[in-house]
Amino acid sequence: MPKQVNRIPGIKQLPTGMWQARLFHDGGEESRNFERQEDAERWKRNLKSELDRCAEGVERKKRKWVATFIDESGVYTKSFDDVDSANKWMSRAELAAEDGRPIDSESARVTFSEFVVEWKKGKLDITGKTLGTYNSQLKLYLLPAFGERKLTSITTSDIKKWVAALVDDGVGPTTIRQSYRLLHQILLSALEDELLARNPAVGIKLPKITTKAKEGLTAQELYALADECGPHRSLVIFLGTCGLRVNEALALRVEDFDLGSKIVKVAHSWTTDEFGKKLRDGNGEFIPGTTKTGEAREVPLDQNTMELIKPLLEGKRGRDWVFTGANGQALDYGFFRRKYFKPATEKLGMKNVVIHSLRHTTGSLLASLGAPIPEVSKILGHSSAKMTLDVYGHAYPAQTAAWMDKLGAHIHREGNS
């Protein structure tokens, strides 16, 4: 398009023939399209005038006029469609504060516990197990501290003191961080709902977590433990060899195994509702959910594992469960742990060994054999190779030294050739 002479800054004609007006201001930038240039000019002129008329504490955000009033009782905020309404609200808020009357704001009346009720109703994207964890954190750590507080009265200083109190009470760093993340998430949602002017949970220093290297079992320990688990010997060896999460393994059906291609497809995992009960379909049948990452993966099977699994598949149909209890239904994780696994570890004197240790056995042994990090990550179903490296990097020291020897030899050889 030829350059237009005397074109008004911030207004241009689009290829469609429409006129676009754009205005930059403290809250960002805005643009609107009009059929006539005169309308575009008028819109821009009016918006600039409204910006100039903003009372202190009123700003333009996301095409709304947001008024924020702050006093010693907290932060109050409200959104309006026009600047005059926002200015009037600010005036009323200032007069109310001077007279000691409540500030006219919805957010001034909402308590943390009241908002949590509504927030939970919107959490449709999380599993029941996660919601159960949230309920526990709310009950133990968040509601006792903030439940009766008005949302707008919670300050960054309050949250810092809350974290310090948890540390003094001996609450572990991991639990504190998880509870803080939940608090941050709830307050962020309140901010997005325009009940807060800012998230007071931002900028909180949290206690550091001292991570321990995830150690698995040796092959000898794995087989000794499996032998002690009696009828579920195959499950223990399978978990230690293939690295599935226990509820992924217990959700496997016969049709998930392809012995011809030597793979098992891992697409489901047992999950629970917020009360710890397995989920059921409309017919009352238990139904597994997705994997932890929400993605399916295929895990290769070695010949020994295939021979181990074959007897568990014989005489069954495709939809039948592979690992079952005495009733023929899918083996329950809690029952297996209490009845077989825990007594076996106690008998063998294996301290700090839990079912998840079998998954670490796979990762640690693969790492010690020099398996590439991306392959270990793929087998274990980690969300990223970085996570695998963080967890099992310690198992690679000999491999790292070998590669450094190769690099040094290469440089010496090439440099002196």
C-alpha positions as CSV (number, residue, x, y, z in Angstrom):
1,M,0.0,0.0,0.0
2,P,1.4,3.5,-0.9
3,K,2.5,5.6,2.1
4,Q,-0.3,7.8,3.2
5,V,0.3,11.5,3.6
6,N,-0.5,13.0,7.0
7,R,-1.7,9.7,8.3
8,I,-2.7,10.0,12.0
9,P,-0.2,8.1,14.3
10,G,-1.6,4.9,15.6
11,I,-4.2,4.6,12.9
12,K,-3.7,2.6,9.7
13,Q,-5.8,1.1,6.9
14,L,-5.8,-2.7,6.8
15,P,-5.7,-4.7,3.5
16,T,-9.4,-5.5,4.1
17,G,-10.2,-1.8,3.9
18,M,-11.0,-1.4,7.6
19,W,-9.3,1.2,9.7
20,Q,-7.3,0.1,12.8
21,A,-6.8,2.4,15.7
22,R,-4.1,1.4,18.2
23,L,-3.2,3.1,21.5
24,F,-0.4,2.4,23.9
25,H,-0.9,3.1,27.6
26,D,0.4,2.0,31.1
27,G,-1.8,-1.0,31.1
28,G,-0.5,-2.3,27.7
29,E,-2.0,-1.6,24.3
30,E,-5.4,-1.7,22.7
31,S,-6.6,-1.7,19.2
32,R,-10.0,-1.7,17.4
33,N,-11.1,-1.9,13.8
34,F,-13.6,0.4,12.2
35,E,-15.2,0.8,8.8
36,R,-14.5,4.6,8.7
37,Q,-11.3,6.5,9.6
38,E,-13.4,9.1,11.4
39,D,-14.7,6.4,13.8
40,A,-11.2,5.1,14.5
41,E,-10.0,8.6,15.2
42,R,-12.9,9.3,17.6
43,W,-12.4,6.0,19.5
44,K,-8.7,6.8,20.0
45,R,-9.4,10.4,21.0
46,N,-12.1,9.3,23.5
47,L,-9.9,6.6,25.1
48,K,-7.0,9.0,25.5
49,S,-9.4,11.4,27.2
50,E,-10.7,8.7,29.6
51,L,-7.1,7.7,30.5
52,D,-6.4,11.3,31.3
53,R,-9.4,11.4,33.6
54,C,-8.5,8.3,35.6
55,A,-8.5,8.9,39.3
56,E,-5.5,7.8,41.3
57,G,-5.8,4.0,41.8
58,V,-7.8,3.5,38.6
59,E,-6.1,1.9,35.6
60,R,-6.9,0.3,32.2
61,K,-6.5,-3.5,32.1
62,K,-7.9,-6.0,29.5
63,R,-10.4,-3.4,28.2
64,K,-11.7,-2.8,31.7
65,W,-11.3,0.0,34.2
66,V,-9.9,-1.5,37.3
67,A,-10.1,0.5,40.6
68,T,-7.8,-0.5,43.5
69,F,-8.1,0.9,46.9
70,I,-5.5,0.1,49.6
71,D,-5.7,0.9,53.3
72,E,-4.5,-0.7,56.5
73,S,-7.4,-3.3,56.4
74,G,-6.3,-4.7,53.1
75,V,-6.5,-4.4,49.3
76,Y,-9.9,-3.9,47.6
77,T,-10.4,-4.0,43.8
78,K,-13.3,-3.9,41.4
79,S,-13.7,-3.7,37.6
80,F,-15.9,-1.4,35.6
81,D,-17.0,-1.0,32.0
82,D,-16.5,2.8,32.1
83,V,-14.0,5.1,33.7
84,D,-16.6,7.3,35.4
85,S,-18.0,4.4,37.4
86,A,-14.5,3.4,38.4
87,N,-13.7,7.0,39.6
88,K,-17.0,7.2,41.6
89,W,-16.2,3.8,43.3
90,M,-12.8,5.1,44.3
91,S,-14.4,8.2,45.8
92,R,-16.9,6.2,47.8
93,A,-14.1,3.9,49.0
94,E,-12.0,6.8,50.2
95,L,-15.0,8.3,52.1
96,A,-15.9,5.0,53.6
97,A,-12.4,4.5,54.8
98,E,-12.3,7.9,56.4
99,D,-15.7,7.2,58.2
100,G,-14.6,3.7,59.3
101,R,-17.3,2.1,57.2
102,P,-16.8,-1.1,55.1
103,I,-15.4,-0.6,51.7
104,D,-18.0,-1.3,49.0
105,S,-16.3,-4.3,47.3
106,E,-17.3,-7.9,46.7
107,S,-13.8,-9.0,47.5
108,A,-13.9,-7.2,50.9
109,R,-16.5,-9.7,52.1
110,V,-15.2,-13.0,50.7
111,T,-13.2,-15.1,53.2
112,F,-10.5,-17.5,52.1
113,S,-12.6,-20.6,53.1
114,E,-15.6,-19.2,51.1
115,F,-13.5,-18.8,48.0
116,V,-12.0,-22.2,48.3
117,V,-15.4,-23.8,48.1
118,E,-16.1,-22.1,44.8
119,W,-12.5,-22.7,43.6
120,K,-12.8,-26.5,44.1
121,K,-16.0,-26.6,42.1
122,G,-14.0,-25.4,39.1
123,K,-11.3,-28.0,39.4
124,L,-12.6,-30.4,36.8
125,D,-9.2,-31.2,35.3
126,I,-7.7,-32.9,38.3
127,T,-8.1,-36.5,39.5
128,G,-9.9,-37.5,42.7
129,K,-6.6,-38.5,44.2
130,T,-5.2,-35.0,43.7
131,L,-8.3,-33.4,45.1
132,G,-8.0,-35.7,48.1
133,T,-4.4,-34.4,48.6
134,Y,-5.7,-30.8,48.3
135,N,-8.3,-31.5,50.9
136,S,-5.7,-32.8,53.3
137,Q,-3.4,-29.8,52.8
138,L,-6.3,-27.4,53.2
139,K,-7.5,-29.1,56.4
140,L,-4.1,-29.4,58.0
141,Y,-2.2,-26.3,56.9
142,L,-4.2,-23.7,55.0
143,L,-7.7,-23.4,56.5
144,P,-6.4,-23.2,60.1
145,A,-4.2,-20.3,59.2
146,F,-6.3,-18.4,56.6
147,G,-9.8,-19.9,56.6
148,E,-11.6,-17.1,58.4
149,R,-9.5,-14.3,56.9
150,K,-10.8,-12.0,54.2
151,L,-9.1,-12.6,50.9
152,T,-8.0,-9.0,50.7
153,S,-6.5,-9.0,54.2
154,I,-4.0,-11.8,53.5
155,T,-0.5,-10.2,53.0
156,T,2.8,-11.4,51.9
157,S,4.1,-10.8,55.4
158,D,1.3,-13.1,56.7
159,I,2.4,-15.9,54.3
160,K,6.0,-15.5,55.3
161,K,5.1,-15.9,59.0
162,W,2.9,-18.9,58.1
163,V,5.9,-20.6,56.4
164,A,8.2,-19.9,59.3
165,A,5.6,-21.3,61.8
166,L,5.4,-24.5,59.7
167,V,9.2,-24.9,59.8
168,D,9.2,-24.3,63.6
169,D,6.5,-27.0,64.0
170,G,8.8,-29.5,62.2
171,V,6.7,-29.8,59.0
172,G,8.9,-31.2,56.3
173,P,10.2,-29.0,53.4
174,T,8.4,-31.0,50.8
175,T,5.0,-30.7,52.6
176,I,5.6,-27.0,53.1
177,R,6.3,-26.5,49.4
178,Q,3.3,-28.5,48.3
179,S,1.0,-26.5,50.7
180,Y,2.5,-23.2,49.5
181,R,2.0,-24.2,45.8
182,L,-1.7,-24.9,46.6
183,L,-2.1,-21.5,48.4
184,H,-0.4,-19.7,45.5
185,Q,-2.7,-21.5,43.0
186,I,-5.8,-20.5,45.0
187,L,-4.8,-16.9,45.4
188,L,-3.8,-16.7,41.7
189,S,-7.3,-17.8,40.9
190,A,-8.7,-15.1,43.1
191,L,-6.6,-12.6,41.3
192,E,-7.9,-13.8,37.9
193,D,-11.4,-13.5,39.2
194,E,-10.5,-9.8,40.1
195,L,-11.0,-10.4,43.8
196,L,-7.4,-9.4,44.5
197,A,-5.2,-6.7,43.0
198,R,-2.1,-8.9,43.4
199,N,-1.1,-12.3,44.5
200,P,0.4,-12.0,48.0
201,A,2.0,-15.4,47.7
202,V,4.5,-14.2,45.2
203,G,8.1,-13.8,46.4
204,I,8.0,-16.2,49.4
205,K,11.3,-17.8,50.3
206,L,10.8,-21.5,51.0
207,P,12.9,-24.1,52.9
208,K,15.2,-26.1,50.7
209,I,14.6,-29.8,50.0
210,T,17.6,-32.0,50.5
211,T,17.1,-34.7,47.9
212,K,18.4,-38.2,48.5
213,A,19.7,-40.3,45.7
214,K,17.0,-42.8,44.6
215,E,18.5,-46.2,45.2
216,G,17.0,-49.4,43.9
217,L,17.6,-53.0,44.7
218,T,20.3,-55.3,43.4
219,A,19.2,-58.2,41.2
220,Q,19.7,-60.5,44.1
221,E,17.7,-58.4,46.5
222,L,14.9,-58.1,43.9
223,Y,14.6,-61.9,43.5
224,A,14.8,-62.5,47.3
225,L,11.9,-60.0,47.8
226,A,9.9,-61.5,45.0
227,D,10.2,-65.0,46.5
228,E,8.9,-63.7,49.9
229,C,5.8,-62.2,48.1
230,G,4.5,-65.7,47.3
231,P,1.7,-65.7,44.8
232,H,2.7,-62.2,43.6
233,R,6.3,-63.1,42.8
234,S,5.8,-62.3,39.1
235,L,4.5,-58.8,39.9
236,V,7.5,-57.9,42.0
237,I,10.0,-59.1,39.3
238,F,7.9,-57.4,36.6
239,L,7.9,-54.1,38.4
240,G,11.7,-54.3,39.1
241,T,12.4,-55.2,35.5
242,C,10.1,-52.9,33.5
243,G,9.9,-49.9,35.8
244,L,6.1,-49.3,35.7
245,R,4.4,-47.5,38.5
246,V,2.6,-50.0,40.6
247,N,-0.9,-48.8,39.7
248,E,0.0,-48.8,36.0
249,A,1.0,-52.5,36.3
250,L,-2.2,-53.4,38.2
251,A,-4.3,-51.7,35.5
252,L,-2.8,-53.9,32.8
253,R,-5.2,-56.1,30.8
254,V,-4.3,-59.1,28.7
255,E,-4.8,-57.1,25.5
256,D,-2.1,-54.6,26.5
257,F,0.6,-57.3,26.0
258,D,1.9,-57.9,22.4
259,L,4.2,-60.9,22.9
260,G,4.9,-61.1,19.1
261,S,6.3,-57.5,19.2
262,K,7.7,-58.0,22.7
263,I,6.1,-54.9,24.1
264,V,3.5,-53.9,26.7
265,K,1.4,-50.8,26.2
266,V,1.0,-48.7,29.3
267,A,-2.0,-46.4,28.9
268,H,-3.9,-46.6,32.2
269,S,-3.4,-46.4,35.9
270,W,-5.6,-47.0,38.9
271,T,-6.8,-43.7,40.4
272,T,-9.1,-42.8,43.2
273,D,-11.6,-40.2,44.2
274,E,-11.0,-37.6,46.9
275,F,-12.0,-40.2,49.5
276,G,-9.5,-42.8,48.3
277,K,-12.0,-45.0,46.6
278,K,-11.5,-46.5,43.2
279,L,-13.5,-44.9,40.4
280,R,-16.5,-46.7,39.0
281,D,-18.5,-46.4,35.8
282,G,-22.2,-46.2,35.4
283,N,-22.6,-49.9,35.9
284,G,-20.6,-50.0,39.1
285,E,-17.5,-51.5,37.5
286,F,-14.1,-50.2,38.6
287,I,-12.4,-48.1,35.8
288,P,-8.7,-47.1,35.6
289,G,-7.7,-43.6,34.7
290,T,-4.9,-42.3,32.6
291,T,-1.2,-42.6,33.5
292,K,0.4,-39.9,35.7
293,T,1.6,-37.9,32.7
294,G,-1.6,-38.5,30.8
295,E,0.3,-40.2,27.9
296,A,0.5,-43.8,26.8
297,R,3.9,-45.5,26.2
298,E,5.2,-48.8,25.0
299,V,7.8,-50.6,27.1
300,P,9.9,-53.3,25.4
301,L,9.9,-56.8,27.1
302,D,13.0,-59.0,27.3
303,Q,12.7,-62.7,26.8
304,N,12.9,-63.6,30.5
305,T,10.1,-61.2,31.3
306,M,8.0,-62.6,28.5
307,E,8.4,-66.1,29.9
308,L,7.4,-64.7,33.4
309,I,4.2,-63.1,32.1
310,K,3.0,-65.9,29.7
311,P,1.4,-68.0,32.5
312,L,-0.5,-64.9,33.7
313,L,-2.1,-64.5,30.3
314,E,-3.1,-68.1,29.6
315,G,-6.8,-68.9,29.5
316,K,-7.8,-65.3,29.8
317,R,-9.6,-63.0,27.4
318,G,-8.3,-59.6,26.1
319,R,-10.2,-57.5,28.7
320,D,-9.2,-59.6,31.7
321,W,-6.8,-58.3,34.3
322,V,-3.2,-59.6,34.3
323,F,-2.4,-59.2,38.0
324,T,-5.3,-60.4,40.0
325,G,-6.4,-61.2,43.5
326,A,-8.0,-64.3,44.8
327,N,-11.4,-63.2,43.4
328,G,-10.1,-62.8,39.9
329,Q,-10.5,-59.0,39.9
330,A,-7.6,-56.6,39.5
331,L,-5.2,-56.8,42.5
332,D,-5.6,-53.9,44.9
333,Y,-2.5,-51.9,45.6
334,G,-3.3,-51.4,49.3
335,F,-4.1,-55.0,49.9
336,F,-0.9,-56.2,48.2
337,R,1.2,-53.7,50.2
338,R,-0.2,-54.7,53.6
339,K,-0.6,-58.4,53.1
340,Y,2.5,-59.3,51.1
341,F,5.0,-56.5,50.4
342,K,5.5,-54.9,53.8
343,P,5.8,-58.3,55.7
344,A,8.3,-59.4,53.1
345,T,10.6,-56.4,53.5
346,E,10.4,-56.7,57.3
347,K,11.3,-60.3,57.2
348,L,14.3,-59.6,54.9
349,G,15.4,-56.6,57.0
350,M,15.0,-54.2,54.1
351,K,14.7,-50.7,55.6
352,N,13.2,-47.8,53.6
353,V,12.2,-50.2,50.8
354,V,8.7,-49.4,49.4
355,I,6.9,-50.6,46.3
356,H,8.1,-47.5,44.4
357,S,11.7,-48.8,45.1
358,L,11.0,-51.4,42.5
359,R,10.6,-48.7,39.9
360,H,13.9,-47.2,41.1
361,T,15.5,-50.6,40.7
362,T,14.8,-50.5,36.9
363,G,16.1,-46.9,36.6
364,S,19.2,-47.5,38.7
365,L,20.2,-50.7,37.0
366,L,19.6,-49.3,33.5
367,A,21.7,-46.3,34.4
368,S,24.5,-48.5,35.8
369,L,24.5,-50.4,32.5
370,G,25.1,-47.2,30.6
371,A,21.6,-46.9,29.0
372,P,21.2,-43.5,27.4
373,I,19.2,-41.0,29.5
374,P,16.5,-40.5,26.8
375,E,15.8,-44.2,26.6
376,V,15.6,-44.6,30.4
377,S,13.2,-41.6,30.4
378,K,11.0,-43.2,27.7
379,I,10.9,-46.6,29.5
380,L,9.9,-45.0,32.9
381,G,7.4,-42.6,31.3
382,H,9.1,-39.5,32.8
383,S,7.8,-36.1,31.7
384,S,11.3,-35.1,30.5
385,A,14.8,-36.5,30.2
386,K,16.0,-33.8,32.7
387,M,13.8,-35.4,35.3
388,T,15.5,-38.8,34.6
389,L,18.9,-37.2,34.9
390,D,18.0,-35.5,38.1
391,V,16.9,-38.8,39.6
392,Y,19.4,-41.2,38.3
393,G,22.4,-39.1,37.3
394,H,24.3,-40.4,40.3
395,A,24.2,-43.9,38.9
396,Y,26.4,-42.8,35.9
397,P,29.8,-41.9,37.5
398,A,31.7,-44.8,35.9
399,Q,30.2,-44.2,32.5
400,T,31.0,-40.5,32.8
401,A,34.7,-41.3,33.6
402,A,34.8,-43.7,30.6
403,W,33.6,-41.0,28.2
404,M,36.1,-38.5,29.6
405,D,38.8,-41.1,29.0
406,K,37.6,-41.5,25.4
407,L,37.5,-37.7,24.9
408,G,41.0,-37.2,26.3
409,A,42.4,-40.0,24.1
410,H,40.8,-38.5,21.0
411,I,42.1,-35.0,21.7
412,H,45.6,-36.4,22.3
413,R,45.6,-38.6,19.2
414,E,44.2,-35.9,16.9
415,G,46.3,-33.1,18.4
416,N,49.6,-35.1,17.8
417,S,48.8,-36.5,14.4
